[in-house]
Amino acid sequence: MLRCPPPHAAHAILVSPHDRPFALLSVAELRELEKSAEATLPAHTLMGRAGHAGARFLLEHMAHDGSADPHLPVWIVAGPGNNGGDALVVAAQLRREGVAVEVCMPVDVKPDDARWALSEARAAGVAISNAAPASFDGYGWLVDGMFGIGLTRPLEGIFASIAQQLSARSRTRGRVLALDVPSGLDSDTGNVVEGGAAVRASHTVSFIGAKPGLFMASGRDLAGDVTVASIGVEASREPGARLNAPALFVPHFPPRDYATHKGTFGSIAVVGGDTGMCGAPILAARAALYAGAGKVHVAFLGTGSPPYDPPHPELMLHPLDDLPLAEMDALSIGCGMGKRERAIQVLRDVLPLDVPKLFDADALNLIAGHAELTNAVKQRGESADDPCVLTPHPLEAARLLGTDAKTVQRDRLAAARALAARYASVVVLKGTGTVIASPDGRVAVNPTGNAALATGGTGDVLGGLIGALLAQGLLRYEAALAAVFLHGLAAEALSGRGKGPAGLTAGELAPMVRKLLNRLVYPRFD
């Protein structure tokens, strides 16, 4: 046992972040928590607990998952800072548990905590060298302990070289564990630090809490499967962001009592479909039907629209002028609506209506390009307490902010917050790690979804899902959380059945969303 009270092992509690609304802690929040904890705990306590958590993760996986030969030595690389110290504690604990372990320490560790960890590793008999092997074929698990959340410049020299070696191993199904964050990853944004090298891990153990960058941008690919080890440090106030999870939205769904009818679950109109662009609103409308809306209408702007939808005759299709939009319970606007003057006038007409509204696709580009529409959207949220829901992808978000997509992607959390504030709206910034932001300051990062969503029409499906939930009475933020989570989960479930990630079509998502929604929200009917 390591000599650091209180016993570290008691705090090596590992939790999967799946389906839990974990706080997503920024570097600034983590530093504040660390400083507060270190002021009240004995020296080296946090590093000892982190190291024990990492060792416990490896011991459990080696014993139960059969992913790597448990008799092969564990290879660990330790950087010069506190992340290297964590790695050295992992090595010491593994060695004391009888696991063969080797440490590569290219540069001597420098902080006092890390020097203590080095003495513990030496006392345990850990073999330490300053060079990486030419091949990892003789090792089981590999552990990245080079750099944690404090990295502000790109990996260089031997550390960049080792990052490339570890990434190559991970891509070929080798087991690579990153301690806290993969080295080279910006834990706030999910981008690689200054575009340099970064470790692609198969697994990450995140200490104290979850980090937003593990679930956004490049972070989801680099972090692999994420496990959280709180190590006995808890935030005392509401975090700046959370991980989206069912606990945040399931309680807001209406009950499906026997004494209900189609009017109970609302009427939604999907507004769009200029001439030659009827497919997008029909996709959205089908999704709304599968998401439980009582009645689903499609209002076409253009000519040549079909009289009905053969696969789903339940949908009611109309020319726009024949449907009283003010009588709807929700509107989903923008799918295939085009950019003609007719579309602009539609937006002018619908914005004053006291109906929950979602804007997507062409509607977003028109709002971005016309100051009167921008102001009308903002006034809905500020004066009528009736925020709109905006669902931009990064390029649409850039237009709405008057910037470029690269700037949006550089800090997706900041971009989503800026959009929510500028437009007084609930914003769904789509992409890897979709960000949902409310004008009241609440922010969530969505953990579900995969590359199966990278195909035409999936955004239309999402718009229909959110609109359906608005029609059923969910508040804007909760409706967005639920739809985004289920949309991504459906892609994962279908991929697990061999229908993705390549070749999944947008239309396949809605039936799976229905199944998942009923399982999560209405389990008593199973």
Helices and strands as residue ranges (DSSP letters): G 8-11, E 14-15, E 23-24, H 27-38, H 45-64, E 74-78, H 82-96, E 101-104, H 112-123, E 127-129, E 142-145, H 157-171, E 176-179, G 193-195, E 203-207, G 212-214, H 219-223, E 225-229, E 241-243, G 246-248, G 250-252, G 262-265, E 267-272, H 279-290, E 295-300, E 316-319, G 320-322, G 325-327, E 330-333, H 341-350, E 357-359, H 362-369, H 371-383, E 389-390, H 394-401, H 405-410, H 412-423, E 426-429, E 435-437, E 443-445, G 451-453, H 458-471, H 476-496, G 506-508, H 509-521, G 523-525
